[in-house]
């Protein structure tokens, strides 16, 4: 059975505290979602501002292959704004729970029902596809909810949606409401679940199992408060879990990770490391037992393969590390060790691990080179020197001197600031050796004040699909950035040389 994916990253997702997107940013996300294979996107709430109207218009003008919807209240002015934004599909809503009717709308149930019917009729009279939502459905009197849905179906709504607006439903209750709604409307039913109790995806799945045709979701589960059901979790659960009924979606799962990173970067919300499917640790293994298992057969500790969602497995070392995983990691960088050397490296890792330290692969290589001596580890690129100049009334400029495989290279370039100039100069040099691209740059301050330590994380890709990220911590933003990029460059070049062998 095919389940329709209605993505509301650009509407409910944008209502996340602290998120506000420009029309251009919204359009770029809309294109990403379309490429990912969602069936419909909710582009925004056209009546709320000039910018929002413009954003929705830009998206409807783009001619995407997915359907594009806009949110409206059950108010004519809102529906007219949707038409002005070029939409032919609206998602119109009014609250139906007594809590909302009494404290927010100050309406009786009958008045709300009347507004709902009027809006559906008006939307249809303007030639629109109409999806009707009974806001706070899960806290609405069950009989009244059935009545509302039945009446909007009679008014010729095309679809109805059950919003669990404050994430208050259980999977069992969501299933009951979905059955009620299908019975009352005979229409395609959507479920819109919030994550206030961490049940958004479970609730959406419960609705789908009893016949809901569509789930409202967002990338990374962003949305009001604790967020919405996440696209990546819901679509992969449908595709991969051992349900008797087979489900499909149009999502191109290999693009999920890329879409997740893209949205995270534009909206400025980091994904928690332990987030399912897209979190940093979702396919990471550290403990010796797990690493050993995964290296013999990934099925031992991975329910799905990371490649399925566009990712790769990451092995880490720390106090739980074992010799197999550590050797496998060293092997990725062409480092081979004797049994005694391995034990020595592992002992050092465990000492650091017991002090609460996380060991990245850069540090692992440093520890290994300490044990093996310089000959053990090849550093292809070494920083021989650099300087930057910046200020007001001058163009930031950098000179970088690198030693690559024993040969000296000098690169100069300018940039929007000293970091950009330095990174451009490095890329000018490394570009001659291998085509590398810095795809991500993140700067964080670790402690307060102008003497704070900064932490720079960069991601580097090459044209052969190798991807590395590296981190550096230091006092000077420019130096730390340069070090992070040089580290990353070394690692990606080592990976490449090993593959070429
Ligand atoms: Mn919502």
Boltz pocket constraint, residues with backbone or C-beta under 6 A from the ligand:
constraints:
  - pocket:
      binder: B
      contacts: [[A, 12], [A, 163], [A, 165], [A, 192], [A, 194], [A, 223], [A, 224]]
      max_distance: 6.0
